[in-house]
Amino acid sequence: MSERAPAQPGRRDRLRSRYTRLLPVAFVAAASVNVVLSFLLPPSAQPLRLHSEGSLTFLVHDEQPSVDRRFAFYLELDDATDGGVLIVPVGSFVDSDLAEGFADFEVVEREYDPTLIPGDIDRPPSLGTVETEDGDLPYSIVAGDDDVWWIAIVGDWILVIPESVAMAHGVGS
């Protein structure tokens, strides 16, 4: 029998070896270019964004305006309270599923006039805006301790008030 000569590496094997060594370098170069270019894009188009704070409420306020209008109200409720019951007028803008999911509130609809509030309640600074049938309205949460909260409307402003501060007119716990 004749002995075979050891196989010489073919052209294909040499190319495969060269590309295998260069592939990680190509990936690192492409990733570096992507990161550098992402900072040159407008913020809404950047695939990688840095934020100064990591809380969900901050991120919702900081992202798209529609996300802010839809979810920030409920996250602010969660930040300011320990859940409980939120009393709203019949047909209110408050979504009970979002209130339960994000803010741990049970939403109860009752007949009352949300525009009648005691005059001695100080209106805190706006936390943002929330979508309502009347457009986007600013909202605030009045500080206080209670498990029952209610929605008041002052002109074009929404206040969330704990019953420890004031009871809604015509609403009993």
Sequence and secondary structure as in RCSB ss.txt:
>XXXX:A:sequence
MSERAPAQPGRRDRLRSRYTRLLPVAFVAAASVNVVLSFLLPPSAQPLRLHSEGSLTFLVHDEQPSVDRRFAFYL
ELDDATDGGVLIVPVGSFVDSDLAEGFADFEVVEREYDPTLIPGDIDRPPSLGTVETEDGDLPYSIVAGDDDVWW
IAIVGDWILVIPESVAMAHGVGS
>XXXX:A:secstr
          HHHHHHHHHHHHHHHHHHHHHHHHHHHHTTS GGG SS   S   HHHHHHHS HHHHHHHHHHH
HHHHH   EEEEEETT S  HHHHHHHH EEEEEE   TT   TT       EEEEETTEEEEEEE     SEEE
EEEETTEEEEEETTT   TT   
